[in-house]
Amino acid sequence: MKNSNTVLIDTNPGRSSQTFGIARELGTDLDLIHEPSVGVVGNKGDSQCYIGVMQKVSVIHNLLRDRVGTGKDQLRMRLLQPEFTVATSDGIRNGTKEMRYSLIGREVTNDALSEHLSASGLEGVIAVVACDKPPVGTLAAMLEHNRPAIIMSDGSIRPGVDSVTGETIDLITAYQLAGSEDEELKSRIAREACPGFGSCGGMFTYNTMQTFIGVVGMEPLHMISPASQDIRRTTEFPDQLIDYLAFLIGNNIRPRDIVTRDSLRNAVIVAMAVGGSTNVLLHAPELARAAGYKDFSNEIMSPEEFNHLSENEVPVVVNARPFGTYSMIDIDNKGGIQVIVKELLDAGLLNGNTLTCTGETLSEQVDRLAPPKPDGNVIFSAQKPFKETGGLRLLGGNLSPDFSAVLKLAGVEGGLENNVFSGKAKVYNGEHELLQALDSSNSSFENFDMIVVRYEGPLGAPGMPEMLDSTSRITALCRENNIVVGLMTDGRFSGGSVGLVIGHVGPEAAAGGPIGLIENGDDISVDLNNNELNCEQLANQDIYEQRKSHWDHLVANNKGIHPLAGEANTRLLNRMRRSAVSALYGAGMHPDRLVWVNDPREAKKSNFEPHNKFK
């Protein structure tokens, strides 16, 4: 095989005996046991997100078995058994202490798959991915291994239907009822919100990242939006995936040939345009790192450029849940993600010359797919968008000196008149404290409160849990009482969160960040004219130093960690506490908290600069 970097199985009888045995059991040619290997991998977990993965992996594996061999046009390769990674379900764990493992699941997926890819010496792999974090961990492992690979989304769950009202419902509908006193309603929606199987169906984190992975070039665009139960995923797509993989192998096209500075920038821009999840600001730096770029802000896209694009160039072109009306299934019915990509290409916002896993450039792939025009209801044109500005905004200021705080502007439902929010701090040390307050008395929350939830960052939790339970209850509270309540945290949010919610505030409280020094009643401002998040009291140097000195004293007397930080009571949580880097670098686990990059490379700039020709 051309440029193989694996250690092939040699003629040692001990090693050969096992590979002969595997070949016999899999029904493949025994003469191929010394050839480079090819196989299928998938993600598994304990929710309906993962139910469809095993079926698709099985179909692809069986087709791949028929395609390997010594005959003409066959892949002369050794077939491996399918392998699966494991992760927790975000939806099931939200609002519980086990949610600490969610983002860690990305790291565990990367570690497990890295072992499989490297130890098995895979020279070609197809991955079927599901839920939020495993797809990112899967791609990161592929980028580090850097041998021909391709990804297929398992697909979304179809929306549910309220049997009484006939309204379309989903997971977010159910979460927003948590504070309701109508037990019959809560029970009915819980039973009906998630029919069938597949990952979350709105433009939440799963579909944000599937769109990202497609635009960055590692997943065929037409395979992103169909439902998990769509028949194409077990009939048409598997053969296509094998054809694409065979081309990649034959031409030695590797993930790092596809995932480049320009393709990463394309993917970030599309995430803005679909009003995507705030989690993309954690996953994009992690994928850039795996692709060889250590510092996303300096090498790929600075916060200043990100905000410029979101404010001035990139509109939101889809009316999707949670900030809109429709699901990914509706997007598929109107032509799929490729409609959105074509609109942005035609507007001048994407570099169409980036390579993709189909062997085509992004522009060539879209042209071949020949998507229809936007329908103007589900998918909008770049000229007449759903929202004029991009869905995400990064904030600096004295509460976010890392310039890492992120606001999902597409989901804001009020409170930013004249682009400014001013409120009083209401401080909670951990989400559990906030949930207790929400359970005990909603009346304690007043108009223009700024809820502060801290010690939920990568080190503090540890694990940086998301807060769909909290944000959903606050959204419902605001709607019912016609008030505006903000929330800021050093933790993170679900892609299904809406409202005036700001996550990834950094440095986090457990690392000594200013968010750990806020006190009840402090004056908090969110200023989108200057993209700043500030606390008036902490602007006073004397007050800042007094509070910081007290914080330092508590840490010094508690073995170097603040006593309000979460418990690290498993080996994995302890590893996260000792190794997690900040949200700015993806909140992953790295030796000594120093970002690790295998085979770093230069972020070569092209001449392309995104500019919306309609603005």
Secondary structure by P-SEA (a helix, b strand, c coil): ccccccccccccaaaaaaaaaaaaaacccccccccccccccccccccccccaaaaaaaaaaaaaaaacccccccccbbbbcbbbbbbbbccccccccccccccaaaaaaaaaaaaaaaccccccbbbbbbcccaaaaaaaaaaaacccbbbbbcbbbcccccccccccccaaaaaaaccccaaaaaaaaaacccccccccccccaaaaaaaaaaaacccccccccccccccccccccaaaaaaaaaaaaaacccccccccaaaaaaaaaaaaaaccccaaaaaaaaaaaaacccccccccccaaaaaaaacccccccccccccccccaaaaaaaccaaaaaaaaaaaccccccccccccccaaaaaaaaccccccccccccccccccccccbbbbbccccccccbbbccccccccccccbbbbbbbccccaaaaaaaaaccccccccccbbbbccccccccccccccaaaaaaaaaaaaaacbbbbbbccccccccccccccccccccccccccccccccccbbbbbcccbbbbbcccccaaaaaaaaaaaaaaaaacccccccccccccaaaaaaaacccccccccccccccccccccccccccccbbbbcccc
